[in-house]
Amino acid sequence: MLSGQRPVHWMLRHTVGQAYDELARLAARLPLRARGTRPVVRDIGHCEPRPGALEVFARIAAGDQLRALAFRLERDRDLRWRCTAVELGGPRPPRRREA
């Protein structure tokens, strides 16, 4: 999806609400694609803010780019985990100098 290796509709049954819309928006830009380089997960972590919910982060390298991906998973009534929110961060913009 975000690297162009799978179509975004592959995630349709694994997402709910605005998470799918955000994935579709992100996928259109292919933010994790680097010429000739497949994305690699460099680090991953999570926290459990409440039972049945996980907030997960990953640092993903693609070529000379390093991006941060965060998403929230929630267990549904059918006991399947679904993505309910997703964010992708990139390089920080330069700080403005204070006068």
LOFI-408949 format. One record per residue (C-alpha): residue number from 1; z, x, y. Coordinates in Angstrom, 2 decimals. Layout:
! LOFI-408949
  seq       zz       xx       yy
  NUM        Z        X        Y
...
***
This chain:
! LOFI-408949
  seq       zz       xx       yy
    1     0.00     0.00     0.00
    2     1.20     2.29     2.76
    3    -0.89     5.15     1.40
    4    -3.85     3.04     0.26
    5    -3.14     3.59    -3.45
    6    -2.41    -0.10    -4.11
    7    -3.43    -3.26    -2.30
    8    -0.71    -4.90    -0.22
    9    -0.93    -8.14    -2.22
   10     0.56    -6.16    -5.13
   11     3.93    -6.66    -3.37
   12     3.54   -10.39    -2.75
   13     5.92   -11.54    -5.50
   14     8.39    -8.74    -4.71
   15     8.89    -9.64    -1.03
   16    10.12   -12.64     0.91
   17     9.88   -13.83     4.48
   18     8.73   -11.46     7.15
   19     8.98    -8.41     4.87
   20     5.54    -9.15     3.40
   21     4.04    -9.68     6.86
   22     5.48    -6.35     8.00
   23     4.15    -4.58     4.90
   24     0.69    -6.05     5.51
   25     0.79    -4.90     9.14
   26     1.89    -1.41     8.14
   27    -0.60    -1.18     5.26
   28    -3.52    -1.87     7.59
   29    -2.71     1.42     9.35
   30    -2.21     3.47     6.13
   31     0.72     5.34     7.71
   32     1.50     7.50     4.67
   33    -2.03     8.71     4.02
   34    -2.84    12.35     4.64
   35    -6.19    13.84     3.73
   36    -6.10    15.00     0.14
   37    -2.31    14.74    -0.10
   38    -0.36    12.08    -1.95
   39     2.94    11.01    -0.43
   40     6.04    12.51    -2.05
   41     9.57    11.11    -1.85
   42    11.77    13.94    -0.55
   43    15.11    12.14    -0.42
   44    16.48     8.69    -1.14
   45    19.79     6.96    -0.60
   46    21.33     3.52    -0.41
   47    24.36     1.52     0.51
   48    25.58    -1.85    -0.72
   49    26.66    -3.90     2.32
   50    27.63    -6.78     0.04
   51    27.22    -7.68    -3.64
   52    23.60    -8.60    -4.30
   53    22.19    -6.62    -1.36
   54    21.06    -3.01    -1.08
   55    19.90    -1.13     1.99
   56    17.74     1.80     0.96
   57    16.24     4.72     2.84
   58    13.69     7.30     1.80
   59    12.21    10.36     3.45
   60     8.55    10.62     2.53
   61     6.33    13.65     3.05
   62     2.54    13.40     3.23
   63     0.85    16.62     4.20
   64     2.67    17.95     7.24
   65     4.07    14.50     8.11
   66     7.61    13.43     7.32
   67     8.34     9.71     7.66
   68    11.44     7.58     7.17
   69    11.19     4.35     5.23
   70    14.03     1.82     5.15
   71    14.12    -1.46     3.30
   72    16.57    -4.13     2.21
   73    16.64    -5.58    -1.28
   74    18.42    -8.81    -2.12
   75    19.00   -10.37    -5.51
   76    17.57   -13.88    -5.65
   77    18.86   -16.85    -7.66
   78    16.53   -15.86   -10.50
   79    18.32   -12.45   -10.54
   80    15.18   -10.59    -9.40
   81    15.43    -8.08    -6.60
   82    13.14    -8.80    -3.66
   83    12.44    -6.91    -0.47
   84    13.59    -8.88     2.57
   85    13.06    -6.30     5.33
   86    11.11    -3.08     5.78
   87    10.84    -0.47     8.54
   88     8.83     2.70     8.78
   89     9.71     5.40    11.26
   90     7.67     8.39    12.26
   91     8.03    11.38    14.48
   92    10.40    10.81    17.35
   93     8.80    10.60    20.75
   94     9.68    13.51    23.05
   95    12.80    12.98    25.11
   96    12.37    12.51    28.81
   97    14.12    15.11    30.85
   98    16.73    13.78    33.20
   99    16.28    14.70    36.83
***
